[in-house]
């Protein structure tokens, strides 16, 4: 009897652990693949050492180690809080970890940073759609559509099609 109870508790613990380690189903609802070349636009303002840290962080993200990448980005964001590229990277890492609300907050910070680009609107639109913030997503889709960047407009078309109309 005791061994059955122990086995049942062990199975329950393993199931809970697996559920906690798996990505959020919401994060998979609207996939975002970050374009690192577009993110690099604001990295030229960083010191050589910080750029090297970002390169290492991007390698971590590509390998799927988003937690460690986020730790490194937190330190960089503390030193340069207005750098949009660092905010976009942090937003992406948070999204991959299933922290949707903080991912949206970071995407908004990137969007609000200086030297605004259509890619910042694109990421904010995607993350807002994932979070169910239709109004913000729709507004950013309009910004991207008006930017003249046809590649981003096409990439955002499936998200725009799924947004509810008022």
C-alpha positions in Angstrom: 0.0 0.0 0.0 2.8 2.4 0.9 4.7 1.7 -2.3 1.6 2.4 -4.4 1.1 5.7 -2.6 4.7 6.6 -3.1 4.6 5.7 -6.8 1.4 7.7 -7.3 3.0 10.7 -5.5 6.2 10.4 -7.6 4.1 10.3 -10.8 2.2 13.3 -9.7 5.4 15.2 -8.9 6.9 14.3 -12.3 3.8 15.4 -14.1 3.8 18.8 -12.2 7.5 19.2 -13.0 6.9 18.5 -16.7 4.1 21.0 -16.8 6.1 23.7 -15.1 9.0 23.3 -17.5 7.0 23.3 -20.6 6.4 26.6 -22.5 3.1 28.4 -22.0 0.5 27.3 -24.6 -0.3 31.0 -25.1 3.3 31.7 -26.2 2.8 29.2 -29.0 -0.5 30.6 -30.1 1.1 33.3 -32.2 4.7 32.3 -33.0 7.4 35.0 -33.1 10.7 34.4 -34.7 13.0 37.2 -33.8 15.1 38.6 -36.7 18.4 39.3 -35.0 19.7 41.3 -38.0 16.9 43.8 -37.5 17.5 43.9 -33.8 21.1 44.8 -34.3 20.2 48.3 -35.4 20.7 49.8 -32.0 23.6 47.8 -30.8 26.2 50.1 -32.4 25.8 52.5 -29.5 27.0 49.9 -27.0 30.6 49.5 -25.8 32.7 46.7 -27.4 32.4 44.7 -24.2 28.6 45.0 -24.1 28.3 44.1 -27.8 30.3 41.0 -27.1 27.9 40.2 -24.2 25.0 40.7 -26.6 26.6 38.3 -29.2 27.0 35.7 -26.5 23.5 36.3 -25.3 22.1 35.8 -28.8 24.0 32.5 -29.0 22.4 31.4 -25.7 18.9 32.3 -27.1 19.5 30.4 -30.3 20.5 27.4 -28.2 17.3 27.8 -26.2 18.8 29.0 -22.9 16.5 31.9 -22.5 16.8 32.1 -18.7 20.5 32.7 -18.7 20.1 35.1 -21.7 17.5 37.1 -19.7 19.9 37.3 -16.7 22.6 38.8 -19.0 20.1 41.1 -20.6 18.9 42.4 -17.2 22.4 43.7 -16.4 22.7 45.3 -19.9 19.3 46.9 -19.6 20.2 48.3 -16.2 23.2 50.1 -17.8 21.4 51.2 -21.0 17.7 51.3 -20.2 16.8 53.2 -23.4 18.4 50.7 -25.9 15.5 49.3 -28.0 17.5 46.3 -29.2 18.2 45.1 -25.7 14.5 45.5 -24.9 13.5 43.5 -28.0 15.8 40.7 -27.0 14.5 40.7 -23.4 10.9 40.7 -24.7 11.7 37.7 -26.9 13.4 35.8 -24.1 10.5 36.4 -21.8 8.0 35.3 -24.4 10.0 32.0 -24.9 9.8 31.5 -21.1 6.0 32.0 -21.2 6.1 35.3 -19.2 3.6 37.0 -21.5 2.8 40.1 -19.5 6.4 41.1 -18.9 7.2 40.3 -22.5 4.6 42.8 -23.6 5.9 45.4 -21.1 9.5 45.0 -22.6 8.1 45.1 -26.2 6.4 48.4 -25.2 9.6 49.8 -23.7 11.4 48.9 -26.9 8.7 50.6 -29.0 8.9 53.7 -26.8 12.7 54.0 -27.1 14.5 56.5 -29.3 15.2 55.8 -32.9 11.9 54.1 -33.5 11.8 51.5 -36.3 9.0 49.6 -38.0 10.5 46.4 -36.5 9.7 47.7 -33.0 6.1 48.1 -34.1 6.2 44.6 -35.6 7.4 42.9 -32.4 4.9 44.9 -30.3 2.1 43.9 -32.6 3.0 40.2 -32.4 3.5 40.2 -28.6 0.3 42.2 -28.0 -1.7 39.7 -30.2 -0.2 36.9 -28.1 -1.3 38.6 -25.0 -4.8 39.2 -26.4 -4.4 43.0 -26.5 -6.3 43.4 -29.8 -6.4 47.2 -29.7 -2.6 47.6 -29.3 -1.9 44.9 -31.8 -4.3 46.5 -34.4 -2.7 49.9 -33.8 0.8 48.5 -34.4 -0.3 46.5 -37.4 -1.4 49.9 -38.9 2.0 51.4 -38.1 3.8 48.6 -39.8 1.4 48.7 -42.8 2.1 52.4 -43.2 5.9 52.1 -42.8 6.5 50.9 -46.4 8.3 47.8 -45.1 6.6 45.2 -47.3 8.5 42.2 -45.7 7.2 43.1 -42.2 3.7 43.9 -43.6 3.5 40.4 -45.2 4.9 38.8 -42.0 2.2 40.5 -39.9 -0.7 39.7 -42.3 -1.7 36.5 -40.5 -1.8 38.2 -37.2 -3.8 41.1 -38.7 -6.3 38.6 -40.2 -6.9 37.0 -36.7 -7.5 40.3 -34.9 -11.2 40.9 -34.1 -12.8 43.8 -35.7 -14.8 46.2 -33.6 
